[in-house]
Amino acid sequence: MIDLRSDTVTWPTDEMRQAMAEAVVGDDVYGEDPTLNRLEELGAQKVGKDASLFVPSGTMGNLVALLSHTRPGDEIIVGAEAHIYYYEVGGLCRVAGVLPRLIDDQDGIFTAEAIEQAFRPPNMHFPETRLICLENTHNRGGGAVTPVENMREIYYLSRKHGLAVHLDGARIFNAAIAAGCPVTDFTRYADSVTVCLSKGLSAPVGSLLAGPREFVARARKARKLVGGGMRQAGVLAAAGIIALEKMVYRLADDHVNARRLAEGLAVIPGIVIDPRRVQTNIVSYGLAGITDGEFLKRLQGRGVLAGSPAPQRVRMVANRMVSAANIETALDVVRAVMIEA
């Protein structure tokens, strides 16, 4: 089966499995797990922050960031299509108790102008705006990269209004590879950042939340609040270390495969896609002449798995488990399904 549903389907490498089996561990709640401590130091270094915190998932990382930046009743500025708002079970309201002020990010690109328009000045009738939440790359935006210039302008805007900036950087290394720049060119314009280890980087579990030391200290307590205090977590951290040290630059292979997939889809009748919009490893396209449900069913029957983020939309995500030859096979399958439609 060719699994193009997500880059979360990646398996740990053999080297990761071996490192997990041999990891030196301790109790992380007491700060005594040397392997986890090493991962957190490495993660902070990679994204240019003072410290980082290991969390079981990106969703928990974003939630802990909200809990650490805000107080219940505060307002945050966030995209209407952002993962924090769209896919995290309403945790921003239910757990963090914050009010989302939504901006239009349908194309996956955040701009300072849109955020400036959403900002509400101090007023006794308004909640207090505390935080701007960005996402780079943008999941529902088809893996779009918000340029460094945009992030810089947003960061300067946040300083003007006394706001913090949190970056959901689940795929921030994809953004850096696509832009051809160090990841710190992006992360320097955020006060905190989450980084996912278990997507394209292929670790089995986990994300990192990074920022200033005092922020991470608050985040460590917030992680405990939501049940994220772990014990011998070095078993998981061992794979995360390899993910950061050895798996970042291979993301370029996923981008090449995604571009080939997009170009091949563009010449198939009934597929609606502009390959120029594919910047990283996510390929999102429309359908004509067949429902998304029937399309996915027929793909699966021929050995290809994909997803549907919206009616008459399909998403395919290049990942380490999918080779260039697999991409050609997937294109053949899509072509056959559309001929039958």
C-alpha positions in Angstrom: 0.0 0.0 0.0 1.3 3.5 -1.0 0.4 5.7 1.9 0.1 9.4 1.0 -2.3 10.4 3.7 0.3 12.3 5.8 3.9 12.4 6.7 2.8 11.2 10.2 2.8 7.6 8.7 6.6 7.5 8.6 8.2 4.7 10.6 11.3 5.2 12.8 14.5 4.2 11.0 16.5 1.2 12.1 19.1 3.5 13.7 16.3 5.1 15.7 15.0 1.7 16.9 18.5 0.8 18.0 19.1 4.1 19.8 15.7 3.7 21.6 16.7 0.2 22.8 20.0 1.4 24.1 18.9 4.8 25.5 20.3 5.8 28.9 17.2 7.0 30.9 16.1 8.5 34.1 13.0 10.2 35.6 12.2 13.3 33.4 9.8 14.8 35.9 12.8 15.0 38.3 14.9 16.3 35.4 17.1 13.2 35.5 16.7 11.7 32.1 20.1 12.4 30.3 18.9 11.5 26.9 15.8 13.7 27.1 17.9 16.5 28.5 20.2 16.2 25.5 17.3 16.3 23.1 15.9 19.4 24.7 19.3 21.2 24.5 19.7 20.1 20.9 16.2 21.2 19.9 16.7 24.6 21.5 20.0 25.0 19.6 18.5 24.0 16.3 15.8 26.6 16.4 17.9 29.3 18.1 16.1 29.5 21.5 17.3 29.4 25.1 15.5 26.1 26.0 13.0 23.6 24.8 10.5 21.1 26.2 9.7 17.7 24.9 5.9 17.0 24.6 4.1 13.9 23.3 2.4 15.7 20.4 2.3 19.0 18.5 -1.2 19.5 19.7 0.0 19.4 23.3 2.9 21.7 22.4 0.6 24.3 21.0 -1.8 24.0 24.0 1.0 24.3 26.5 2.2 27.4 24.6 -1.2 29.0 24.9 -1.4 28.2 28.6 2.0 29.7 29.1 1.5 32.9 27.1 -2.1 33.8 28.1 -4.7 33.9 30.9 -8.3 32.7 30.6 -10.4 35.3 28.9 -7.5 36.7 26.8 -7.8 37.0 23.0 -5.4 35.4 20.5 -5.1 36.3 16.8 -5.1 33.1 14.8 -5.9 31.9 11.2 -9.3 30.6 10.5 -7.7 27.6 8.7 -4.8 27.2 11.3 -4.2 23.8 12.9 -4.5 25.3 16.4 -8.0 26.5 15.5 -9.2 23.8 13.1 -7.7 20.5 14.3 -7.0 20.6 18.0 -10.4 19.8 19.4 -11.1 23.3 20.6 -8.5 23.1 23.2 -7.7 26.8 22.9 -11.2 27.6 24.3 -12.0 24.5 26.4 -8.6 24.2 28.2 -6.7 27.5 27.7 -9.9 29.6 27.9 -8.9 32.0 25.2 -11.0 33.7 22.5 -9.8 33.3 18.9 -9.8 36.4 16.8 -9.8 34.9 13.3 -8.0 36.1 10.2 -8.2 34.9 6.6 -5.4 32.5 5.9 -7.0 30.4 3.3 -4.0 30.6 1.0 -1.8 29.6 3.9 0.2 32.8 4.0 0.0 35.1 7.0 0.5 38.9 6.4 1.0 41.7 8.8 -1.8 43.7 7.1 -4.4 41.0 8.0 -3.2 40.8 11.5 -3.2 44.6 11.9 -6.8 44.7 10.8 -7.8 42.0 13.3 -6.0 43.7 16.2 -8.4 45.4 18.6 -7.0 48.3 20.7 -7.4 48.4 24.5 -11.0 49.0 25.4 -13.0 48.1 28.5 -15.5 46.2 26.3 -12.8 44.0 24.6 -10.8 41.0 25.8 -7.1 41.7 26.1 -5.2 40.6 23.1 -2.1 38.7 24.2 -0.8 36.5 21.4 -0.4 36.1 17.6 -0.4 32.4 16.4 1.3 31.6 13.1 1.7 28.3 11.2 4.6 27.6 8.9 4.3 25.6 6.8 0.5 25.8 6.6 -1.2 22.5 6.7 -4.6 23.4 5.2 -2.9 25.9 2.9 -1.3 23.0 1.1 2.1 23.2 2.8 2.5 26.9 1.9 5.5 28.7 3.3 5.0 32.1 4.9 8.1 34.0 3.8 10.7 35.2 6.3 9.9 38.8 5.3 6.2 38.3 6.3 7.3 36.8 9.6 9.6 39.7 10.3 6.9 42.3 9.6 4.5 40.4 11.9 7.1 40.2 14.6 7.7 43.9 14.5 4.0 44.5 14.5 3.7 42.4 17.6 6.3 44.5 19.4 4.4 47.6 18.5 1.3 46.3 20.2 3.0 44.5 23.0 2.0 41.0 21.9 3.8 37.7 21.9 4.2 35.5 18.8 3.8 31.7 18.9 4.8 29.7 15.8 3.2 26.4 15.1 6.3 25.1 13.3 5.2 21.5 13.0 6.9 21.5 9.6 9.2 24.5 10.0 12.2 22.5 8.7 10.2 21.9 5.5 9.8 25.7 5.3 13.5 26.2 5.7 14.4 23.6 3.1 12.0 25.1 0.6 13.3 28.7 1.3 16.9 27.6 1.2 17.8 29.2 4.5 18.6 28.3 8.1 15.5 27.5 10.2 16.6 30.2 12.6 15.8 32.8 9.8 12.1 31.9 10.6 12.2 31.1 14.3 14.0 34.3 15.3 10.7 36.1 14.6 8.7 34.1 17.1 8.8 34.1 20.9 8.0 30.4 21.0 7.9 27.6 18.5 6.7 24.0 18.3 8.6 21.6 16.1 7.2 18.1 15.2 9.7 15.2 15.3 7.2 12.6 14.2 6.2 13.9 10.7 8.8 14.1 7.9 11.6 13.7 10.4 10.4 10.1 11.1 10.6 9.9 14.9 7.8 7.7 16.3 6.5 10.2 18.9 6.9 13.7 20.0 7.4 17.4 19.4 9.4 20.2 21.0 8.2 23.5 22.4 11.1 26.1 22.5 11.5 29.6 23.7 13.1 31.7 26.5 14.1 29.9 29.7 11.4 31.5 31.8 8.8 30.7 29.2 9.9 27.0 29.1 9.8 26.9 32.9 6.1 27.9 32.8 5.5 25.5 29.9 7.0 22.6 31.9 4.4 23.2 34.6 1.6 23.6 32.1 2.7 20.3 30.5 2.3 18.7 33.9 -1.2 20.2 34.2 -2.4 18.6 31.0 -0.8 15.2 31.8 2.4 15.5 29.8 4.8 14.8 32.6 6.8 11.8 31.5 9.2 9.4 33.3 11.8 7.5 31.3 11.1 9.5 28.2 14.7 9.1 27.0 13.5 6.1 25.1 11.5 8.4 22.9 14.1 11.2 23.0 16.7 8.9 21.5 14.8 8.8 18.2 14.2 12.5 18.4 17.9 13.2 18.5 18.5 11.2 15.3 15.5 13.0 13.7 17.1 16.4 14.3 20.7 15.4 13.5 20.2 13.2 10.4 16.7 13.6 9.0 16.3 17.3 8.2 18.0 17.5 4.9 16.3 14.5 3.4 13.1 16.5 3.5 14.2 17.9 0.1 13.5 14.5 -1.4 9.9 14.7 -0.3 9.6 18.2 -1.9 10.9 16.8 -5.2 8.4 13.9 -5.1 5.6 16.2 -4.2 6.4 18.5 -7.2 6.5 15.5 -9.5 3.2 14.3 -8.2 1.6 17.8 -8.7 3.0 18.0 -12.2 1.7 14.6 -13.1 -1.7 15.3 -11.6 -2.0 18.5 -13.6 -2.3 16.7 -16.9 -5.0 14.2 -15.8 -8.5 15.3 -16.9 -10.8 16.0 -13.9 -7.9 16.9 -11.5 -7.8 20.6 -10.6 -4.4 21.7 -9.5 -1.8 24.5 -10.0 1.6 22.8 -9.5 3.2 26.2 -8.9 1.4 26.4 -5.6 3.1 23.2 -4.3 6.1 24.5 -2.3 6.9 21.6 0.1 5.6 18.1 0.6 1.8 18.6 0.6 -0.2 18.3 -2.6 -3.8 19.5 -2.4 -6.1 19.4 -5.4 -9.8 19.5 -6.5 -11.9 16.9 -8.3 -14.4 17.1 -11.1 -16.7 14.3 -12.2 -16.4 12.1 -9.1 -17.0 12.6 -5.4 -14.1 12.7 -3.0 -15.5 9.7 -1.1 -15.7 7.6 -4.2 -12.3 8.7 -5.5 -10.6 7.8 -2.2 -12.4 4.4 -2.1 -11.3 3.6 -5.7 -7.7 4.7 -4.9 -7.6 2.5 -1.9 -8.9 -0.4 -3.9 -5.8 0.0 -6.1 -3.3 0.3 -3.3 -3.1 4.1 -2.7 -4.2 5.9 0.4 -5.0 9.6 0.4 -7.1 12.0 2.5 -9.8 14.7 1.9 -9.5 17.9 3.9 -12.7 19.4 2.4 -15.5 18.4 0.0 -14.2 17.7 -3.4 -10.7 18.2 -2.2 -7.9 15.6 -1.9 -4.6 15.8 -0.1 -1.5 13.7 -0.7 1.6 14.1 1.3 5.1 13.0 0.2 7.0 11.3 3.0 10.0 9.0 3.6 8.0 5.8 3.1 7.1 6.8 -0.5 9.7 6.5 -3.2 9.9 8.3 -6.6 8.7 5.0 -8.2 5.8 5.0 -5.8 4.8 8.5 -7.0 4.7 7.2 -10.6 2.6 4.3 -9.5 0.2 6.6 -7.6 -0.1 8.8 -10.7 -1.0 5.7 -12.8 -3.7 4.8 -10.3 -5.2 8.3 -10.3 -5.2 8.3 -14.1 -7.0 5.0 -14.2 -9.6 6.1 -11.6 -10.4 9.3 -13.5 -10.7 7.5 -16.8 -13.4 5.3 -15.1 -15.2 8.2 -13.5 
